[in-house]
Amino acid sequence: MRRIACAAAVCTAGLLSACATNSTPPVFYGPQEKFGSVATYSRLFDATPAQTCEASRRALLSQGYIINTTTAEMVEGKKNFQPSAETHLQMVIRVVCVPDNPSGKVSLGFVTALQDSYTLRKTNNSASLGVGALGSVSLPIAASSDSLVKVGSETIAADSFYDSFFDLIKRYLVADDMPAEITSGG
């Protein structure tokens, strides 16, 4: 009776492990990627592409981003964060500005934000030193070094993040329409 129970348990374990290895591979485009009419990453602006990208550059600079690239059609900025002693985050925001009508006075701004995550890894290095005059005596030399290792990368998908960034771009576009001189009423 014991042998039959043991054999049944082994067969059950074998069947369960076979089911686990025959599972379908994960789908990477499923819930993470939805193509639709929701404009999370783009907005229309009542400005030329060059004006939209300039307002985007100013918006990034106002938030402490370092500008990597800037042209009339594209701006890219980078900012670093250190939420703890052993982790590091880097945010890269790219804005692409294209005309949306034939006159070029309305533009479409596409924004994507990529967040890379890094962690501190310690590596132990060791070497030995042989001294020929004394024979085969080796002195161990040990050292360790720290390095940041990339552990993740994610495109930010939060609507509120992009809404606030687009609002800031609009504020800089409005500020550019202000008169060059402000006169006093006297």
C-alpha positions as a Markdown table, in Angstrom:
| # | Residue | x | y | z |
|---|---|---|---|---|
| 1 | Met | 0.0 | 0.0 | 0.0 |
| 2 | Arg | 2.9 | 2.4 | 0.8 |
| 3 | Arg | 4.6 | 1.6 | -2.5 |
| 4 | Ile | 1.4 | 2.4 | -4.4 |
| 5 | Ala | 1.0 | 5.7 | -2.5 |
| 6 | Cys | 4.7 | 6.6 | -3.1 |
| 7 | Ala | 4.4 | 5.7 | -6.8 |
| 8 | Ala | 1.2 | 7.8 | -7.2 |
| 9 | Ala | 3.0 | 10.8 | -5.5 |
| 10 | Val | 6.0 | 10.5 | -7.8 |
| 11 | Cys | 3.7 | 10.3 | -10.9 |
| 12 | Thr | 1.7 | 13.3 | -9.7 |
| 13 | Ala | 4.9 | 15.3 | -9.2 |
| 14 | Gly | 6.1 | 14.3 | -12.6 |
| 15 | Leu | 2.9 | 15.4 | -14.3 |
| 16 | Leu | 2.8 | 18.7 | -12.5 |
| 17 | Ser | 6.4 | 19.5 | -13.5 |
| 18 | Ala | 5.6 | 18.5 | -17.1 |
| 19 | Cys | 2.7 | 20.9 | -17.1 |
| 20 | Ala | 4.8 | 23.7 | -15.7 |
| 21 | Thr | 7.4 | 23.3 | -18.5 |
| 22 | Asn | 4.8 | 23.2 | -21.3 |
| 23 | Ser | 3.2 | 26.5 | -20.3 |
| 24 | Thr | 2.9 | 29.2 | -22.9 |
| 25 | Pro | 5.6 | 31.8 | -23.1 |
| 26 | Pro | 4.8 | 35.2 | -21.7 |
| 27 | Val | 3.2 | 37.8 | -24.0 |
| 28 | Phe | 5.1 | 41.0 | -23.9 |
| 29 | Tyr | 2.8 | 43.2 | -26.0 |
| 30 | Gly | -0.4 | 42.2 | -24.1 |
| 31 | Pro | -1.5 | 44.4 | -21.3 |
| 32 | Gln | 1.6 | 46.6 | -21.5 |
| 33 | Glu | 1.0 | 47.8 | -25.1 |
| 34 | Lys | -2.4 | 49.1 | -26.2 |
| 35 | Phe | -2.7 | 51.0 | -29.4 |
| 36 | Gly | -5.8 | 53.2 | -29.3 |
| 37 | Ser | -7.0 | 56.7 | -29.7 |
| 38 | Val | -6.0 | 57.8 | -26.2 |
| 39 | Ala | -3.4 | 60.6 | -26.5 |
| 40 | Thr | -1.1 | 59.8 | -23.6 |
| 41 | Tyr | 2.1 | 60.6 | -25.5 |
| 42 | Ser | 1.0 | 63.4 | -27.8 |
| 43 | Arg | -0.7 | 66.8 | -27.9 |
| 44 | Leu | -1.6 | 69.4 | -30.4 |
| 45 | Phe | -0.2 | 72.9 | -29.9 |
| 46 | Asp | -1.1 | 76.1 | -31.6 |
| 47 | Ala | 2.5 | 76.8 | -32.5 |
| 48 | Thr | 5.1 | 75.8 | -35.1 |
| 49 | Pro | 7.2 | 72.7 | -34.4 |
| 50 | Ala | 10.2 | 74.9 | -33.7 |
| 51 | Gln | 8.2 | 76.9 | -31.1 |
| 52 | Thr | 6.9 | 73.7 | -29.5 |
| 53 | Cys | 10.3 | 72.2 | -29.2 |
| 54 | Glu | 11.7 | 75.4 | -27.8 |
| 55 | Ala | 9.0 | 75.5 | -25.2 |
| 56 | Ser | 9.7 | 71.8 | -24.5 |
| 57 | Arg | 13.4 | 72.6 | -24.0 |
| 58 | Arg | 12.5 | 75.3 | -21.5 |
| 59 | Ala | 10.1 | 73.1 | -19.7 |
| 60 | Leu | 12.9 | 70.4 | -19.3 |
| 61 | Leu | 15.4 | 73.0 | -18.2 |
| 62 | Ser | 13.0 | 74.4 | -15.6 |
| 63 | Gln | 12.8 | 71.0 | -14.0 |
| 64 | Gly | 16.6 | 70.4 | -13.8 |
| 65 | Tyr | 17.1 | 68.3 | -16.9 |
| 66 | Ile | 20.3 | 68.4 | -18.8 |
| 67 | Ile | 19.7 | 68.9 | -22.5 |
| 68 | Asn | 21.4 | 66.2 | -24.6 |
| 69 | Thr | 20.0 | 67.1 | -28.0 |
| 70 | Thr | 18.1 | 70.0 | -29.3 |
| 71 | Thr | 16.9 | 70.7 | -32.9 |
| 72 | Ala | 13.9 | 72.4 | -34.4 |
| 73 | Glu | 12.2 | 69.0 | -34.5 |
| 74 | Met | 13.5 | 67.2 | -31.4 |
| 75 | Val | 14.6 | 67.8 | -27.8 |
| 76 | Glu | 16.0 | 65.3 | -25.4 |
| 77 | Gly | 16.8 | 65.8 | -21.8 |
| 78 | Lys | 18.2 | 63.7 | -19.0 |
| 79 | Lys | 18.0 | 63.8 | -15.2 |
| 80 | Asn | 19.5 | 61.6 | -12.5 |
| 81 | Phe | 17.8 | 60.6 | -9.2 |
| 82 | Gln | 19.2 | 58.6 | -6.2 |
| 83 | Pro | 16.3 | 57.4 | -4.1 |
| 84 | Ser | 18.6 | 55.4 | -1.8 |
| 85 | Ala | 22.3 | 54.8 | -1.2 |
| 86 | Glu | 22.3 | 51.7 | -3.4 |
| 87 | Thr | 19.9 | 52.6 | -6.2 |
| 88 | His | 20.1 | 55.1 | -9.0 |
| 89 | Leu | 17.5 | 56.2 | -11.5 |
| 90 | Gln | 18.0 | 58.0 | -14.8 |
| 91 | Met | 15.1 | 59.6 | -16.6 |
| 92 | Val | 15.4 | 60.5 | -20.3 |
| 93 | Ile | 12.6 | 62.5 | -21.9 |
| 94 | Arg | 12.4 | 62.9 | -25.7 |
| 95 | Val | 10.1 | 65.3 | -27.4 |
| 96 | Val | 9.5 | 65.2 | -31.2 |
| 97 | Cys | 7.7 | 68.1 | -32.8 |
| 98 | Val | 6.0 | 67.7 | -36.2 |
| 99 | Pro | 3.7 | 70.0 | -38.2 |
| 100 | Asp | 0.0 | 68.9 | -38.1 |
| 101 | Asn | -1.3 | 71.0 | -40.9 |
| 102 | Pro | 0.0 | 72.3 | -44.2 |
| 103 | Ser | 0.6 | 75.8 | -43.0 |
| 104 | Gly | 2.9 | 74.5 | -40.2 |
| 105 | Lys | 1.3 | 76.8 | -37.6 |
| 106 | Val | -0.1 | 73.8 | -35.6 |
| 107 | Ser | 2.2 | 71.1 | -34.3 |
| 108 | Leu | 1.9 | 67.8 | -32.8 |
| 109 | Gly | 4.3 | 67.1 | -29.9 |
| 110 | Phe | 5.2 | 63.4 | -29.1 |
| 111 | Val | 6.8 | 62.8 | -25.7 |
| 112 | Thr | 8.2 | 59.6 | -24.3 |
| 113 | Ala | 9.9 | 59.3 | -20.9 |
| 114 | Leu | 12.3 | 56.3 | -20.3 |
| 115 | Gln | 13.4 | 55.5 | -16.8 |
| 116 | Asp | 16.5 | 53.3 | -16.3 |
| 117 | Ser | 17.1 | 51.7 | -12.9 |
| 118 | Tyr | 20.6 | 50.9 | -11.6 |
| 119 | Thr | 21.8 | 49.2 | -8.5 |
| 120 | Leu | 25.2 | 49.3 | -6.8 |
| 121 | Arg | 27.1 | 46.0 | -7.1 |
| 122 | Lys | 30.3 | 45.2 | -5.2 |
| 123 | Thr | 32.9 | 43.1 | -7.0 |
| 124 | Asn | 35.7 | 41.4 | -5.2 |
| 125 | Asn | 39.0 | 41.3 | -7.1 |
| 126 | Ser | 41.9 | 39.3 | -5.9 |
| 127 | Ala | 45.4 | 38.6 | -7.2 |
| 128 | Ser | 48.5 | 37.1 | -5.8 |
| 129 | Leu | 52.1 | 38.3 | -5.9 |
| 130 | Gly | 54.9 | 35.8 | -6.1 |
| 131 | Val | 58.4 | 36.7 | -4.8 |
| 132 | Gly | 61.0 | 34.9 | -6.8 |
| 133 | Ala | 64.0 | 35.4 | -4.5 |
| 134 | Leu | 62.2 | 33.9 | -1.5 |
| 135 | Gly | 60.8 | 30.9 | -3.4 |
| 136 | Ser | 57.2 | 30.2 | -4.1 |
| 137 | Val | 55.7 | 32.6 | -1.5 |
| 138 | Ser | 52.6 | 34.3 | -2.7 |
| 139 | Leu | 51.0 | 37.3 | -0.9 |
| 140 | Pro | 47.3 | 37.6 | -1.6 |
| 141 | Ile | 46.2 | 41.1 | -2.7 |
| 142 | Ala | 42.5 | 41.7 | -2.4 |
| 143 | Ala | 40.4 | 44.7 | -3.5 |
| 144 | Ser | 36.8 | 45.4 | -4.1 |
| 145 | Ser | 35.2 | 47.8 | -6.5 |
| 146 | Asp | 31.7 | 49.3 | -6.7 |
| 147 | Ser | 29.9 | 49.7 | -10.0 |
| 148 | Leu | 26.4 | 50.6 | -11.1 |
| 149 | Val | 24.6 | 47.8 | -13.0 |
| 150 | Lys | 21.5 | 48.4 | -15.0 |
| 151 | Val | 18.7 | 46.3 | -13.6 |
| 152 | Gly | 15.6 | 47.7 | -15.5 |
| 153 | Ser | 14.3 | 50.0 | -18.1 |
| 154 | Glu | 10.7 | 51.2 | -18.4 |
| 155 | Thr | 8.8 | 53.7 | -20.5 |
| 156 | Ile | 6.7 | 55.8 | -18.2 |
| 157 | Ala | 3.0 | 55.3 | -19.0 |
| 158 | Ala | 1.2 | 57.4 | -16.4 |
| 159 | Asp | -1.2 | 59.9 | -18.0 |
| 160 | Ser | -0.8 | 62.3 | -15.1 |
| 161 | Phe | 3.0 | 62.5 | -15.7 |
| 162 | Tyr | 2.5 | 63.5 | -19.4 |
| 163 | Asp | -0.5 | 65.8 | -18.6 |
| 164 | Ser | 1.7 | 67.8 | -16.2 |
| 165 | Phe | 4.5 | 68.0 | -18.8 |
| 166 | Phe | 2.2 | 69.1 | -21.6 |
| 167 | Asp | 0.7 | 71.8 | -19.3 |
| 168 | Leu | 4.2 | 73.1 | -18.6 |
| 169 | Ile | 4.9 | 73.2 | -22.4 |
| 170 | Lys | 1.7 | 75.2 | -22.9 |
| 171 | Arg | 2.8 | 77.7 | -20.2 |
| 172 | Tyr | 6.0 | 78.3 | -22.0 |
| 173 | Leu | 4.2 | 78.8 | -25.3 |
| 174 | Val | 1.9 | 81.3 | -23.7 |
| 175 | Ala | 4.9 | 83.1 | -22.1 |
| 176 | Asp | 6.5 | 83.5 | -25.5 |
| 177 | Asp | 3.4 | 85.3 | -26.8 |
| 178 | Met | 3.7 | 88.0 | -24.1 |
| 179 | Pro | 4.9 | 91.5 | -25.2 |
| 180 | Ala | 8.6 | 92.0 | -25.2 |
| 181 | Glu | 8.4 | 95.1 | -23.1 |
| 182 | Ile | 6.1 | 95.7 | -20.2 |
| 183 | Thr | 5.3 | 99.4 | -19.9 |
| 184 | Ser | 4.1 | 101.1 | -16.7 |
| 185 | Gly | 0.9 | 103.0 | -16.6 |
| 186 | Gly | 2.3 | 106.4 | -16.0 |
